[in-house]
Amino acid sequence: MMKSSFRPDDGFISIPFGRLHYLEMGTGTPVVLLHGAGSSAYEFEHVIGQLAENFRVIAWDMPGHGDSDPLLHHMTIDDYSDALLTFIRHLGLTQPHLVGTSIGAQIVACAARHSAEIASVSLVELPLRSSAEWNKIWPLVETMFSRPTQSFEQAAPRFRDLTQSDFQRWNIDRNKAGAKTMMSAMWALRDHRPSLDAITASTLLLYGEDGAVADGIPLATAALPKATVVKMPACGHFPMIDDPESFSEIIRIFISTGQHP
């Protein structure tokens, strides 16, 4: 599997939610990438270069993550959504396409409900769980996110073929965020009750065939009956890392045509 190298530009922008860091590459139609809890813009490092061949690609570090400012207080999904829309407006992006993974997908979905400025949304590994389901898995969540540094053996099962460089980035990003911020993000997910049926933008639901949130697929497809649904074979919760070429092609075709390969 080839994983492309890339040299994006670093940027910082100050908004009421603090100073946010982002990576940017390419020109043309804007595409904003949102990573998952405990990660950073580098979650997309293997696909930014490929997507930038067709689009202006911007990957943010969500508040409290990566090189963005630390959290000063707990933020809800609505707070993160407000931060995203403010970020988009400050960068002067017109009709951006949003691609979010895990909590990033929830933030994208929330932003799309509140703004007619969004051209399309790609919801990758969107987690949808009932209160009872969250309660059941919460001990596992605390174990996974209350300790930033993980061993290779702990991290490897979450990926198709974890490399040493990706493993190093995994722990760098988790330690930059820290346990309190990661747990705050997970509480934001647990407490959020999304209204997906309020989304009017063209929508892609993208899942890894071996991903961690398959239990929520029926809820997502019921709420978004017009959405394009794609399952990537032999991929887990991070399909942009497991199969960057296929991921990039799916996103490119969906943004360009509203279809999938």
LINLIN-V660930 format. One record per backbone hydrogen bond with DSSP energy under -0.5 kcal/mol. CO is the residue of the C=O (numbers start at 1). NH is the residue of the N-H. E is the energy in kcal/mol with one decimal. If there is no record, write none. Layout:
co=<CO | CO>
nh=<NH | NH>
e=<E | E>
//
This chain:
co=<2 | 9 | 11 | 13 | 13 | 15 | 18 | 19 | 20 | 21 | 22 | 23 | 24 | 25 | 29 | 30 | 31 | 32 | 33 | 34 | 36 | 40 | 41 | 42 | 44 | 44 | 46 | 47 | 48 | 50 | 51 | 51 | 52 | 55 | 56 | 57 | 58 | 58 | 59 | 60 | 62 | 65 | 69 | 76 | 77 | 78 | 79 | 80 | 81 | 82 | 83 | 84 | 85 | 86 | 87 | 88 | 89 | 93 | 96 | 96 | 97 | 98 | 99 | 100 | 101 | 102 | 102 | 103 | 104 | 105 | 106 | 107 | 108 | 109 | 110 | 111 | 111 | 115 | 119 | 120 | 121 | 121 | 122 | 122 | 123 | 123 | 124 | 126 | 130 | 131 | 132 | 133 | 134 | 137 | 137 | 138 | 139 | 140 | 141 | 142 | 151 | 152 | 153 | 155 | 156 | 163 | 164 | 165 | 166 | 167 | 168 | 169 | 170 | 171 | 172 | 173 | 174 | 178 | 179 | 180 | 181 | 182 | 183 | 184 | 185 | 186 | 187 | 188 | 189 | 192 | 194 | 195 | 196 | 202 | 203 | 204 | 204 | 205 | 206 | 207 | 208 | 213 | 214 | 216 | 217 | 218 | 219 | 220 | 224 | 228 | 230 | 231 | 232 | 232 | 235 | 238 | 238 | 239 | 243 | 244 | 245 | 246 | 247 | 248 | 249 | 250 | 251 | 252 | 253 | 253 | 253 | 254>
nh=<4 | 24 | 22 | 15 | 20 | 18 | 15 | 69 | 13 | 61 | 11 | 59 | 9 | 57 | 56 | 97 | 58 | 99 | 60 | 101 | 39 | 43 | 44 | 45 | 47 | 48 | 4 | 51 | 52 | 53 | 54 | 55 | 27 | 57 | 31 | 25 | 33 | 60 | 23 | 62 | 65 | 68 | 64 | 80 | 81 | 82 | 83 | 84 | 85 | 86 | 87 | 88 | 89 | 90 | 91 | 93 | 92 | 95 | 119 | 120 | 32 | 122 | 34 | 124 | 104 | 105 | 106 | 107 | 108 | 109 | 110 | 111 | 112 | 113 | 114 | 114 | 115 | 118 | 202 | 98 | 123 | 204 | 100 | 124 | 125 | 206 | 102 | 128 | 134 | 135 | 136 | 137 | 138 | 140 | 141 | 142 | 143 | 144 | 145 | 146 | 155 | 156 | 157 | 158 | 159 | 167 | 168 | 169 | 170 | 171 | 172 | 173 | 174 | 175 | 176 | 177 | 178 | 182 | 183 | 184 | 185 | 186 | 187 | 188 | 189 | 190 | 191 | 192 | 192 | 194 | 196 | 198 | 199 | 121 | 228 | 123 | 206 | 230 | 125 | 232 | 211 | 216 | 217 | 220 | 221 | 222 | 223 | 224 | 227 | 205 | 207 | 233 | 209 | 235 | 210 | 241 | 242 | 243 | 247 | 248 | 249 | 250 | 251 | 252 | 253 | 254 | 255 | 256 | 257 | 258 | 259 | 258>
e=<-0.5 | -2.3 | -2.4 | -0.6 | -3.1 | -2.6 | -2.0 | -2.8 | -2.1 | -2.7 | -2.5 | -2.5 | -3.2 | -3.2 | -2.2 | -2.3 | -2.9 | -2.9 | -1.6 | -2.5 | -1.7 | -2.3 | -2.0 | -1.7 | -1.8 | -2.0 | -0.7 | -2.7 | -2.5 | -1.0 | -1.9 | -1.9 | -0.5 | -0.8 | -2.9 | -2.1 | -2.8 | -0.5 | -2.5 | -0.7 | -2.4 | -2.3 | -2.1 | -2.5 | -2.5 | -2.5 | -2.4 | -2.4 | -2.6 | -2.3 | -2.5 | -2.7 | -2.2 | -2.6 | -1.6 | -2.2 | -1.0 | -0.5 | -2.5 | -0.7 | -2.8 | -2.8 | -2.9 | -3.1 | -2.7 | -0.7 | -1.6 | -2.3 | -2.3 | -2.5 | -2.2 | -2.5 | -2.4 | -1.2 | -0.9 | -0.6 | -0.7 | -0.6 | -0.8 | -2.6 | -0.6 | -2.6 | -2.4 | -0.8 | -0.5 | -2.5 | -2.5 | -0.6 | -2.5 | -2.4 | -1.8 | -1.8 | -1.1 | -0.7 | -2.1 | -2.7 | -1.9 | -2.3 | -2.4 | -1.9 | -2.0 | -2.8 | -0.6 | -2.1 | -2.1 | -2.3 | -2.3 | -2.1 | -2.3 | -1.8 | -2.2 | -2.7 | -1.9 | -2.1 | -2.1 | -2.1 | -2.7 | -2.2 | -2.8 | -2.1 | -2.3 | -2.1 | -2.4 | -2.0 | -1.9 | -2.6 | -2.5 | -0.8 | -0.7 | -0.5 | -0.5 | -1.7 | -2.1 | -2.7 | -2.5 | -3.3 | -0.6 | -2.8 | -3.0 | -3.3 | -2.2 | -2.0 | -1.4 | -2.2 | -2.8 | -1.8 | -1.9 | -1.8 | -1.8 | -3.5 | -2.6 | -0.6 | -2.9 | -1.2 | -3.5 | -1.9 | -2.4 | -2.4 | -2.4 | -2.6 | -2.1 | -2.6 | -2.5 | -2.7 | -2.5 | -2.3 | -2.6 | -2.2 | -2.8 | -0.7 | -0.8 | -2.2>
//
